[in-house]
C-alpha cells in the first residue's frame, strides 16, 4: 500500500513540476527524473517500463513524421510565403487579416497537426505582422487557440487523438460523423469570441505594404508532396489503421524526394526533430502505466460509471467540462492517456467517448498549461523575444474555452440524438 501511494506521489509531483518548470528546466527532465526514481526504487519493473514505452511508439512515429515535414516546409519558406500572402490579401484591413490568419491556422492544424501551428506557423505569422506594423497579439492568439479548436477535425490533427483512442482509432467516416459538427461549432465559436475580444485592435488599418517572397520551385514541390502525404494519411485513417508509422514513412519519402533533387544529405533534417519531446511522451506513457498498475484507474472508472448514469445531455456536458478543466491541472497528454485507458477498460458509451475526446482537445484553450501545443507556442514566442504570461492567456481563455466547449458538446448531443432517431 505504501508503495502504491509513493508511485502516485512521484508521478503527481513530476507532472506538477513539468507544468510549472521551476528554474526554467525543461519538462522532459522532470518527467525523466520521475521515471528514473520509479525504476531505481523498484516501484515499477523494467518490463512495465518497456511496455509503456512500446505503447508510445505510434504517437512518437506520428510526431517524428510531422516534425520532419514541418522542418522541410520551414526551410523552403512555405510558411513564410503563406503568412506574407495572408497579409497582402488583407488589403489593409486588420479584420480581414485576422480572418485570413484564422483560416490559415485552421488548415495547418487540420492537415499538419496542432503542433505545426504552434511551433512553425506562429513564428512565421509573428514576422509577417511585425513587418506590417500591426499589434501582433490577436494573430498570435489565433495560432494558439485554433491549434486546439480545430484539432479534432481529423484524427491526424492532434497527437492527443492518437493517445485517447490508441489501438481503437475509428475509421475516418465514423470519425467525421461523430466530430464534424462539434468541430464546426468549435471553430466558429472560437472565431467569434476572439474577434469580439480583440475588436479594438482589429479596428485599425494596415499602412505598411507587404512584399510576398517568391516561393521556390522546391517550395512548390514541398507543397505538392505534402498534399500527397495528407492523401495517404486520409486513406489510412479511412481504413481505421494506426497513423504513426504511415506518417513517418510518408514524411521520409517526401524528404528523400527533395534531397535527391537537391543532392543533399537527408540527415540534415534530423535537427528538426525535438528528441526531448519524444522522450517526454515516452516518459508520460510509462508514468500512466505505473499509475494504472497500482489500481488508481478504478477511481476514474467509478466516476465514468456515475457519469454514464446521468443520461445523454447531462453525461456529455459533465464529461466534457470535467475533462476540459482537468486538462489545465494535469496537461492533456497524460490526461489523455488516463482517459483513454479508462474508456477502454470501462467500455464506455459512444456519447461519453466523444465528449471525452472533445474535452481533451478543447479544454487546453483555458490556460497555457493545458496542452503540449500551447506550451510549445509559448516557447516559440519566447524565442522571438515576446512573452505571454499565465494571466494574459487566462484572460482570453476564460472567455473562449467555456463558450466553445459548450457549443461543441451541444453539437455532440445533437449528433447522437439524430443518430438515435435514424436507427
C-alpha positions in Angstrom: 0.0 0.0 0.0 2.8 2.4 0.9 4.5 1.6 -2.4 1.3 2.4 -4.3 1.0 5.8 -2.6 4.6 6.5 -3.3 4.1 5.8 -7.0 1.2 8.3 -7.1 3.2 10.9 -5.3 6.2 10.6 -7.6 4.0 10.7 -10.7 2.0 13.6 -9.4 5.0 15.7 -8.3 6.8 15.0 -11.6 3.8 16.2 -13.7 3.3 19.2 -11.5 7.0 20.2 -11.9 6.7 19.6 -15.6 3.9 22.1 -15.8 5.5 24.9 -13.7 9.1 24.3 -14.9 10.9 25.7 -11.9 14.2 27.3 -12.8 13.2 27.1 -16.5 14.3 23.5 -16.5 12.8 21.6 -19.5 9.7 19.4 -19.0 11.5 16.3 -20.1 13.9 16.4 -17.2 11.2 16.4 -14.5 9.3 13.5 -16.2 12.6 11.7 -16.8 13.6 12.0 -13.2 10.3 10.7 -12.1 10.7 7.6 -14.3 14.2 7.0 -13.0 13.0 7.2 -9.4 10.2 4.7 -10.1 12.8 2.3 -11.6 15.6 2.7 -9.1 13.2 2.5 -6.1 11.8 -0.7 -7.7 8.3 0.7 -7.6 8.0 -0.5 -11.2 10.0 -3.1 -13.0 11.8 -2.8 -16.4 9.1 -4.9 -18.1 6.4 -2.4 -17.2 8.6 0.5 -18.4 9.2 -1.2 -21.7 5.5 -1.9 -22.1 4.7 1.8 -21.6 7.4 2.8 -24.0 6.0 0.4 -26.6 2.6 2.0 -26.3 4.2 5.3 -27.1 5.7 4.2 -30.4 2.7 5.1 -32.6 2.5 8.6 -31.2 6.3 9.1 -31.5 6.3 7.9 -35.1 3.5 10.4 -35.8 5.3 13.3 -34.2 8.6 12.4 -36.0 6.8 12.5 -39.3 5.1 15.8 -38.7 8.3 17.4 -37.3 10.3 16.3 -40.4 7.6 17.6 -42.7 7.3 20.9 -40.9 11.1 21.4 -40.9 11.2 20.8 -44.6 8.4 23.3 -45.2 10.0 25.8 -42.9 13.4 25.6 -44.6 11.9 26.1 -48.0 10.0 29.1 -46.9 6.5 27.6 -47.3 5.2 29.1 -44.0 6.8 32.5 -44.6 5.2 32.6 -48.0 1.8 31.7 -46.7 2.0 34.3 -44.0 3.0 37.0 -46.4 0.2 36.1 -48.8 -2.3 36.4 -45.9 -1.0 40.0 -45.1 -1.1 41.0 -48.7 -4.6 39.6 -49.3 -5.8 41.5 -46.2 -5.7 44.6 -48.4 -5.0 47.0 -45.5 -7.7 45.6 -43.2 -6.8 44.2 -39.8 -10.1 42.4 -39.6 -9.6 40.7 -42.9 -6.1 39.8 -41.9 -7.4 38.2 -38.7 -9.9 36.1 -40.7 -7.2 35.0 -43.2 -4.7 34.1 -40.4 -7.6 32.2 -38.7 -8.3 30.3 -41.9 -4.6 29.5 -42.4 -4.2 28.3 -38.9 -7.3 26.1 -39.3 -5.9 24.5 -42.4 -2.5 23.9 -40.9 -4.0 22.4 -37.8 -6.3 20.1 -39.6 -3.8 18.6 -42.0 -0.4 19.1 -40.3 -1.5 18.8 -36.6 -1.8 21.5 -33.9 1.9 21.3 -33.0 2.7 22.5 -36.5 0.5 25.6 -36.0 2.0 26.3 -32.6 5.7 25.7 -33.4 6.1 26.6 -37.1 3.2 28.8 -38.2 3.4 31.1 -35.1 6.9 32.5 -35.7 6.0 33.0 -39.4 2.9 34.9 -38.5 4.8 37.0 -36.0 7.4 38.0 -38.6 4.7 38.9 -41.1 2.6 41.0 -38.7 5.7 42.8 -37.4 6.6 43.8 -41.0 3.0 45.0 -41.4 3.5 47.1 -38.2 0.2 45.9 -36.5 -0.4 44.7 -33.0 0.7 41.0 -33.1 -1.3 39.5 -30.1 -4.7 39.0 -31.9 -3.0 36.9 -34.6 -0.7 35.0 -32.2 -3.7 34.1 -30.0 -5.3 32.8 -33.2 -2.4 30.4 -33.6 -2.6 29.2 -30.0 -6.4 28.7 -29.8 -7.2 27.4 -33.3 -4.4 24.8 -32.7 -6.8 23.2 -30.2 -10.2 24.3 -31.6 -9.6 22.6 -35.0 -7.6 19.7 -33.6 -10.4 17.1 -33.7 -11.5 17.7 -37.3 -9.3 14.7 -38.3 -7.5 12.0 -36.3 -4.2 13.4 -37.6 -5.0 16.9 -36.3 -3.7 16.3 -32.8 -1.4 13.7 -31.2 -3.8 13.6 -28.3 -6.3 11.9 -30.6 -4.0 9.0 -31.1 -3.3 8.8 -27.3 -7.0 8.6 -26.4 -8.0 6.1 -29.0 -4.7 4.3 -29.2 -5.3 0.9 -31.0 -9.1 1.6 -31.4 -9.0 4.6 -33.7 -12.4 4.9 -35.5 -12.4 4.8 -39.3 -12.4 8.2 -41.0 -16.1 8.1 -42.0 -17.2 7.3 -38.4 -14.8 10.0 -37.0 -16.3 12.7 -39.3 -19.8 11.6 -38.4 -19.0 12.0 -34.7 -16.9 15.1 -34.7 -17.7 17.0 -37.9 -20.5 19.1 -36.5 -19.0 19.6 -33.0 -15.7 20.8 -34.6 -17.6 23.2 -36.9 -19.2 24.7 -33.8 -15.8 24.8 -32.1 -14.0 26.6 -34.9 -16.9 29.0 -35.5 -17.4 29.9 -31.8 -13.7 30.4 -31.2 -13.5 32.8 -34.2 -16.5 34.9 -32.9 -15.2 35.2 -29.3 -11.7 36.1 -30.4 -13.0 38.6 -32.9 -15.1 40.2 -30.1 -12.3 40.2 -27.6 -9.7 41.9 -29.9 -12.3 44.2 -31.6 -10.3 47.3 -30.6 -7.1 46.1 -32.1 -8.8 44.8 -35.3 -10.5 48.1 -36.0 -7.1 49.6 -37.2 -5.8 49.5 -40.7 -2.5 48.3 -42.2 -0.5 51.1 -43.7 2.7 49.1 -44.5 2.9 47.4 -47.9 3.9 43.7 -47.8 6.1 42.1 -50.4 5.4 38.4 -50.9 8.6 36.5 -51.3 8.7 34.2 -54.4 8.1 30.6 -53.5 10.9 28.5 -54.9 10.3 25.5 -57.2 11.4 23.2 -54.3 8.9 25.0 -52.1 6.2 24.3 -54.5 7.3 20.7 -54.6 7.1 20.5 -50.8 3.5 21.8 -51.0 2.6 19.2 -53.7 4.3 16.4 -51.8 2.6 17.4 -48.5 -0.8 17.2 -50.3 0.0 13.7 -51.5 1.1 12.7 -48.0 -2.1 14.0 -46.5 -4.0 11.9 -49.0 -2.1 8.8 -47.9 -2.9 9.5 -44.3 -6.6 10.1 -45.0 -6.8 6.8 -46.8 -5.0 5.1 -43.9 -7.4 6.8 -41.5 -10.5 5.7 -43.5 -9.3 2.1 -43.1 -9.1 2.6 -39.3 -5.3 1.8 -39.2 -2.7 3.3 -36.9 -1.4 6.6 -38.3 2.1 6.8 -36.7 4.2 4.7 -39.0 2.5 5.8 -42.2 3.0 9.4 -41.2 6.7 8.8 -40.5 7.3 6.8 -43.7 5.4 9.4 -45.8 7.5 12.2 -44.4 10.7 10.3 -45.1 9.6 9.6 -48.7 9.0 13.4 -49.2 12.4 14.3 -47.7 14.1 11.7 -49.8 12.5 13.1 -53.0 13.5 16.6 -52.2 17.1 15.7 -51.1 17.6 13.6 -54.3 16.6 16.6 -56.4 18.8 18.9 -54.4 21.6 16.4 -54.0 21.7 16.9 -50.2 22.2 14.6 -47.3 18.7 13.9 -45.7 20.2 13.7 -42.3 20.3 17.5 -42.2 16.6 17.5 -41.4 17.1 15.4 -38.2 17.8 18.6 -36.3 14.1 19.4 -36.9 13.1 16.5 -34.6 12.6 17.5 -31.0 14.0 14.5 -29.3 13.2 15.9 -25.9 9.5 16.0 -26.8 9.7 12.3 -27.9 11.3 11.4 -24.6 8.7 13.4 -22.7 5.9 11.4 -24.5 7.6 8.1 -23.7 8.1 9.1 -20.0 4.4 10.1 -19.7 3.3 6.8 -21.1 5.5 4.9 -18.6 4.1 7.0 -15.7 0.5 6.4 -16.7 1.1 2.7 -16.9 2.7 2.8 -13.4 -0.4 4.6 -12.0 -2.7 2.1 -13.8 -0.6 -0.8 -12.4 -1.3 0.3 -8.8 -5.1 0.4 -9.3 -5.7 4.2 -9.4 -7.8 3.8 -12.6 -10.6 2.2 -10.6 -11.5 5.7 -9.3 -11.7 7.1 -12.8 -13.8 4.1 -13.8 -16.2 4.7 -10.9 -16.5 8.3 -11.9 -17.2 7.3 -15.5 -19.9 4.8 -14.4 -21.6 7.6 -12.5 -21.4 10.0 -15.5 -23.0 7.4 -17.8 -26.0 7.1 -15.4 -26.8 10.8 -16.0 -28.3 10.4 -19.4 -27.2 11.8 -22.8 -27.2 15.6 -22.4 -26.0 15.8 -18.7 -23.5 13.0 -19.3 -21.9 14.7 -22.3 -21.7 18.1 -20.6 -20.3 16.7 -17.3 -17.8 14.6 -19.1 -16.7 17.3 -21.5 -16.3 20.1 -18.9 -14.9 17.8 -16.2 -12.1 16.6 -18.5 -11.8 20.0 -20.1 -11.0 21.7 -16.8 -8.8 18.8 -15.7 -6.5 19.4 -18.7 -5.3 22.6 -17.1 -4.4 20.9 -13.9 -2.6 17.9 -15.4 -1.9 18.7 -19.1 -3.9 16.9 -21.9 -1.2 14.4 -22.9 -1.1 12.5 -19.6 -4.8 13.0 -19.0 -5.5 11.7 -22.5 -3.6 8.5 -21.6 -5.6 8.1 -18.4 -8.9 8.9 -20.1 -8.1 6.5 -23.0 -7.3 3.7 -20.6 -10.4 4.3 -18.6 -12.7 4.5 -21.6 -11.3 1.2 -23.0 -11.5 -0.7 -19.6 -15.0 0.6 -18.8 -16.3 0.0 -22.4 -17.9 3.5 -22.3 -20.9 4.6 -24.3 -20.1 6.3 -27.6 -21.5 9.7 -26.5 -19.2 9.6 -23.4 -16.2 8.7 -25.6 -17.0 11.6 -28.0 -17.5 14.1 -25.1 -14.2 13.0 -23.5 -12.4 13.5 -26.8 -13.8 17.0 -27.2 -12.8 17.8 -23.6 -9.3 16.6 -24.2 -8.8 18.7 -27.3 -10.7 21.9 -26.4 -10.1 22.1 -22.6 -6.5 23.3 -23.1 -7.7 26.6 -24.5 -8.3 27.8 -20.9 -4.7 28.1 -19.9 -1.1 27.8 -21.1 -0.5 24.6 -19.1 -3.4 22.8 -20.8 -1.6 21.2 -23.8 1.8 20.4 -25.2 0.9 22.5 -28.3 0.2 25.6 -26.1 3.4 25.2 -24.2 5.3 24.9 -27.5 3.5 28.0 -28.7 4.8 29.9 -25.7 8.3 28.6 -26.2 8.2 29.7 -29.8 7.2 33.2 -28.8 9.9 33.5 -26.2 12.5 32.6 -28.8 11.2 35.7 -30.8 11.5 37.9 -27.7 7.8 38.0 -26.9 6.4 36.6 -23.7 2.7 36.0 -22.9 2.1 35.4 -19.2 -0.1 32.9 -17.5 -2.7 35.6 -16.6 -2.6 37.2 -20.1 -3.5 33.9 -21.6 -6.1 33.1 -18.9 -8.0 36.4 -19.6 -8.6 35.2 -23.1 -9.0 31.5 -22.3 -11.6 32.0 -19.6 -13.9 33.6 -22.3 -13.1 31.3 -25.2 -12.9 27.9 -23.7 -16.3 27.6 -21.9 -18.2 29.1 -24.8 -16.6 26.9 -27.5 -16.6 23.7 -25.3 -20.3 24.2 -24.6 -21.1 24.8 -28.3 -19.2 21.7 -29.3 -20.7 19.5 -26.7 -24.2 20.6 -27.8 -23.2 19.6 -31.3 -22.2 16.3 -29.9 -25.6 15.8 -28.2 -27.4 16.8 -31.4 -25.4 14.3 -33.5 -26.2 11.5 -31.1 -29.9 12.4 -31.0 -30.0 12.4 -34.8 -28.2 9.0 -34.8 -30.7 7.6 -32.4 -33.7 9.0 -34.4 -32.5 7.4 -37.7 -31.7 3.9 -36.3 
